[in-house]
Amino acid sequence: MRGVKHPYAVRGVATSAALALLIACSGGQSAIPYMQAGTTLHELHKVGVGKIKHVVFIVQENRSFDNLFQGYPGADTQSYGYLHTGQKVYLTPESLSAFYVIDHSAQAMFLACNGKGKLPGTDCRMNGFDREFAFNYPKGLTHPQYVYVPHEESKPYFDMAKEGALADRMFQSHLDESFVSHQYVIAAQAGSSVDLPNGGEWGCGGGPSNSVATITQKRKIGPYELACFDYQTLGDELDKAHLSWRFYASSYGSRQSGAGAFWSGYQAVRHIYKGPDWKNDVISPNWKFITDVRHGRLANMTWITPVCDDSDHVNCPNGYGPSWVSALVNTVGNSRFWDSTAIFIMWDDWGGTYDHVPPPYEDYDGLGFRVPLLILSPYAKKGWVSHVQYETGSVLRFAEDLFGLGQLAASDARANNPAIDCFDFSMKPRPFVKISAPLPPKFFMHQYADDYWAPDYE
């Protein structure tokens, strides 16, 4: 495990040079007023821990940046793309509630990255999204991969960006889809696994038949392995540091779980799944986060994943995602925890939807396509659009640096910390501004089975 007491760097650039670059890019304004040249991660930890005591990581599903934040002021978006034939096509609006399926496996990523299907390295041309297999898409939609969410539906997300920070150089740490995504959000790795496990249950509960393919150093599909791992996670680091954590998700066998049971990453970590943390720190149903916060309970580190109905996944057709995220954000914002919390909202993979920015080649299994990252906090820069390169591991890196922990794997070791340019800890905590959304928190607390109904909350 790597330590944290070394000079803070941006992609390996020394602190003074990195700060000079950030100052130049921000019109002479220091991107991190409380940090000076030579600041160490240990000193950053001392500064941040007095301000931020709680990190909330909301994991949404399957949207690229161009798809969800198309046209956002100051962000790098593009309203057109190219097919593998070279034909230029314009992105068309398509509702979050539209139901269809797009392949977003590793092979689909390779095809989308380069229309000729070459393994992407430095030759990622973003010209083959039409080669991702798609079906069941709305009649009249010629290219379901080349779409964007209408602004009237994405408005709650746009409003969050206006109240905090939006990163337009945020990439998946990995190449493919949700099983691997949800390992990276807890462990910054996935044991070289790729794509989805066989069998009905993802993880250690699936038994010996629940296997998943691996990806080799040459980005080829390798041997299968059990979809049950024993690497260290951020939860393990927090346990050793005597800090609290909670992971809110649906559980197996729940009538209201939908796909949410698959998005519970700790079920694929053997010592968590079979140990006391599974009972104490993995919480279901996921809306208990709302009741816990309202009852004055918030862990140092919290993950929240949706059920299918409340996700932005293209084959989860209700369109409730913006309201669900707003409900979680408003719950924290209206609580006593707002002044000491940083909220990160990330979409776990691109879901097959078009994006125009080629992902940097960092490793055999990363980086993947660009996805949105929103940051809300009383210390987040208001209305800030960050152009610094981030990845899934960056959220873990923020928590690790904040709490004085080490790194787990290649992703969080190389990842830039969003404290670089998205926070200003020198200012007084900014009051919370409520995010308006079509559906209130109470909708998400009794939309399923009656035995999970919590009628006394709004």
C-alpha positions, -999 to 999 in steps of 0.1 A, spaced: 0 0 0 14 34 -10 18 61 16 5 97 13 34 118 26 49 129 -7 47 162 -26 12 167 -41 14 163 -79 -9 165 -109 -2 136 -132 33 135 -119 40 172 -122 56 188 -92 34 210 -71 48 244 -80 46 236 -117 11 222 -114 -1 253 -95 14 276 -121 -4 257 -148 -37 259 -129 -33 295 -122 -26 302 -158 -57 283 -168 -79 301 -144 -71 336 -154 -46 343 -126 -69 331 -98 -53 304 -77 -73 271 -82 -67 260 -46 -62 291 -24 -53 272 7 -25 252 -10 10 266 -16 39 251 -35 54 222 -16 22 213 2 22 176 10 -8 153 11 -4 151 48 -8 188 51 -38 187 27 -53 161 50 -49 184 80 -65 213 62 -94 193 47 -103 172 77 -112 202 98 -137 212 71 -150 180 56 -159 151 78 -183 132 56 -180 121 19 -211 110 1 -206 91 -32 -238 88 -53 -233 64 -81 -257 68 -111 -258 47 -142 -248 47 -178 -245 81 -194 -217 98 -213 -209 135 -208 -221 146 -242 -254 127 -236 -263 141 -202 -247 176 -202 -250 185 -239 -247 222 -243 -238 230 -206 -222 265 -206 -184 264 -203 -182 226 -207 -167 208 -236 -196 192 -254 -202 184 -291 -236 181 -308 -225 158 -336 -204 127 -342 -192 104 -369 -203 69 -379 -177 43 -388 -184 51 -425 -172 86 -419 -208 101 -421 -214 130 -398 -246 127 -377 -261 151 -352 -272 140 -318 -309 140 -313 -329 145 -281 -342 113 -265 -360 110 -232 -345 95 -201 -377 74 -200 -371 58 -234 -364 21 -231 -337 4 -252 -305 -15 -249 -270 -7 -262 -240 -30 -258 -214 -14 -236 -190 -44 -231 -153 -40 -236 -156 -51 -272 -183 -25 -278 -159 1 -263 -132 -10 -288 -157 -7 -317 -169 27 -305 -134 40 -300 -122 30 -334 -148 21 -361 -124 -5 -375 -125 -24 -342 -88 -21 -334 -78 -24 -298 -77 12 -286 -44 28 -275 -34 61 -290 -57 54 -320 -90 61 -304 -110 81 -330 -145 80 -314 -160 71 -348 -177 37 -343 -205 41 -318 -229 30 -344 -212 -4 -343 -223 -10 -307 -252 -34 -310 -285 -18 -300 -320 -31 -300 -356 -23 -289 -350 14 -294 -378 38 -302 -393 38 -337 -379 65 -359 -346 66 -339 -320 58 -365 -289 59 -343 -298 53 -307 -262 57 -296 -261 93 -309 -286 110 -286 -287 135 -257 -311 140 -228 -335 169 -234 -327 198 -211 -361 199 -195 -353 165 -181 -317 171 -172 -325 204 -155 -320 192 -119 -285 180 -129 -278 214 -146 -290 231 -114 -266 210 -93 -238 220 -116 -246 257 -112 -245 253 -74 -213 233 -73 -186 220 -97 -189 199 -129 -159 180 -142 -158 176 -180 -126 155 -181 -139 128 -159 -133 93 -173 -142 58 -163 -112 42 -147 -120 10 -167 -131 1 -202 -165 -16 -199 -197 -19 -179 -213 -20 -145 -199 -50 -127 -164 -37 -131 -176 -1 -124 -190 -10 -91 -157 -27 -80 -137 4 -89 -160 27 -68 -151 7 -37 -116 -8 -45 -101 12 -74 -97 -22 -92 -117 -52 -102 -92 -81 -102 -86 -77 -140 -122 -88 -145 -141 -75 -176 -177 -74 -187 -205 -91 -167 -204 -123 -147 -223 -154 -158 -252 -165 -136 -280 -147 -120 -262 -132 -90 -231 -110 -93 -206 -118 -66 -198 -142 -38 -235 -152 -34 -235 -167 -69 -213 -197 -60 -188 -215 -82 -209 -210 -113 -207 -172 -110 -176 -165 -131 -164 -135 -151 -139 -130 -179 -106 -113 -174 -87 -89 -196 -50 -93 -204 -23 -67 -205 -28 -67 -243 -65 -59 -239 -76 -93 -250 -102 -114 -232 -84 -139 -209 -94 -168 -187 -125 -168 -165 -123 -163 -127 -148 -164 -99 -167 -131 -95 -157 -131 -58 -125 -113 -48 -105 -107 -17 -86 -75 -24 -86 -46 1 -113 -19 -3 -117 16 9 -141 2 35 -112 -19 49 -90 11 51 -117 31 69 -122 2 94 -84 1 102 -85 39 107 -116 35 130 -137 56 107 -173 48 98 -187 38 64 -220 27 49 -229 13 15 -266 18 7 -280 -6 -20 -308 -31 -26 -303 -67 -15 -309 -100 -31 -344 -113 -28 -360 -79 -23 -392 -74 -42 -382 -38 -49 -346 -44 -59 -348 -45 -97 -313 -42 -111 -302 -25 -79 -291 -58 -64 -264 -61 -91 -251 -27 -83 -240 -36 -47 -203 -38 -51 -193 -52 -17 -212 -85 -25 -182 -94 -47 -157 -90 -19 -155 -122 0 -143 -110 34 -169 -82 34 -197 -105 22 -190 -132 47 -179 -109 75 -195 -85 100 -193 -55 77 -220 -71 55 -245 -69 83 -233 -37 99 -223 -14 70 -241 -27 38 -276 -13 42 -308 -20 23 -332 -8 10 -312 22 -3 -337 48 8 -327 42 45 -300 67 37 -327 94 38 -341 82 72 -306 78 86 -296 113 77 -328 128 90 -323 109 123 -288 124 126 -267 94 113 -241 99 85 -209 79 82 -175 94 74 -178 76 40 -211 67 23 -219 51 -11 -254 50 -25 -265 31 -56 -299 32 -72 -325 6 -80 -333 3 -117 -363 25 -116 -343 54 -102 -312 50 -123 -304 68 -156 -296 34 -173 -310 34 -209 -328 1 -202 -344 14 -170 -372 34 -185 -389 55 -158 -367 86 -160 -367 91 -122 -330 95 -119 -327 133 -116 -354 133 -89 -338 105 -70 -304 122 -69 -321 155 -60 -338 137 -31 -305 125 -17 -288 159 -22 -316 178 -6 -317 154 23 -280 162 31 -284 199 23 -313 203 47 -295 184 75 -270 194 101 -243 176 81 -243 201 51 -215 222 65 -191 192 68 -199 172 37 -187 167 2 -211 150 -22 -198 134 -54 -223 122 -81 -208 100 -108 -222 80 -137 -205 46 -136 -201 41 -174 -211 55 -207 -239 31 -214 -232 31 -251 -241 67 -256 -219 89 -278 -191 111 -265 -165 130 -286 -135 131 -263 -110 102 -267 -101 86 -234 -64 87 -224 -45 54 -224 -34 49 -188 -33 11 -184 -44 -22 -199 -79 -17 -185 -83 21 -186 -92 47 -192 -127 43 -204 -151 69 -219 -159 102 -204 -188 104 -179 -201 133 -158 -189 141 -123 -208 166 -101 -195 179 -68 -217 196 -42 -204 210 -9 -204 242 10 -167 245 -1 -172 234 -37 -167 262 -62 -200 276 -73 -207 272 -110 -172 259 -116 -164 237 -147 -132 218 -142 -111 207 -171 -86 187 -150 -84 150 -158 -103 128 -133 -114 92 -132 -134 69 -109 -104 65 -86 -104 103 -81 -133 101 -57 -115 74 -37 -84 95 -38 -102 125 -23 -114 104 6 -80 88 11 -62 121 11 -88 136 34 -87 109 60 -49 102 57 -52 68 41 -30 51 15 -39 40 -20 -53 7 -30 -44 1 -67 -32 18 -99 -63 38 -104 -64 58 -71 -26 60 -71 -25 78 -104 -58 97 -100 -59 134 -95 -77 145 -64 -107 169 -71 -94 191 -43 -69 204 -70 -94 228 -85 -130 221 -74 -129 232 -37 -120 264 -19 -116 257 18 -105 293 25 -141 305 22 -169 303 48 -193 274 42 -219 284 16 -256 279 25 -274 251 8 -297 259 -21 -325 233 -26 -325 215 -59 -360 215 -75 -371 182 -91 -404 167 -103 -406 140 -75 -400 145 -37 -380 122 -14 -412 105 -2 -418 91 -36 -387 70 -34 -396 57 0 -429 40 -8 -429 33 -45 -421 -4 -39 -434 -30 -16 -457 -21 13 -433 -37 38 -408 -10 29 -432 19 32 -420 49 52 -450 72 51 -439 98 76 -412 114 54 -415 139 26 
